[in-house]
Amino acid sequence: VPPPGPASPAPVVLVEEAEAWRGIASPRDSALIDSLAGRWERALSAGRAAGLTRRISGEGVLLAPAERLGRAAPAPGTYRCRYVRPGGRRWAASPQGFCYIGVEAGQLSLATELRGLRLGGYLWELKGGERLVFLGAAVPAAGRTAAAYGENPTRDTAGLLERIGDFRYRLTLPEPAPGSAFTVIDLVAAPGA
């Protein structure tokens, strides 16, 4: 009887674990986030075609989708915020307001207080740490706080948060506002505010 030959190595199966936010996000919101890169390109092209090239360029890194830095998780605290809605026939922007990053049970939370855009929800880190997914809801006009994500799908909002400078972040919400392809919120740390 010949001696047994070398054993074949056992096959290795790599199983990629789904990111935590995907287990919470609705299929609609997952699809909106996954399609965000294409939305950026279409919106900026439409804005330039509508004669908004100078306004788009004037926003600098805020409206440069490929520009982002590592370590996207913002420090808890108060931020000065404003939003722009590029890509429509008209340029839409908000006056400055405030946003707040908090921590609840080890999870980053985000609340916005902007005219016409009051949101509340949580941030989920993506693999690599260069972006975070926001899953939240709009605050009703007469309300004080947002409902939990998934409680009222008509108010649910999802987006991507990226660091674009020192103490500066961009939250892109792919849900279109009337006349716009998406909303970009500019967050700048406001120490002592």
Disulfide bonds with the S-S distance in Angstrom:
Cys81-Cys99 2.11
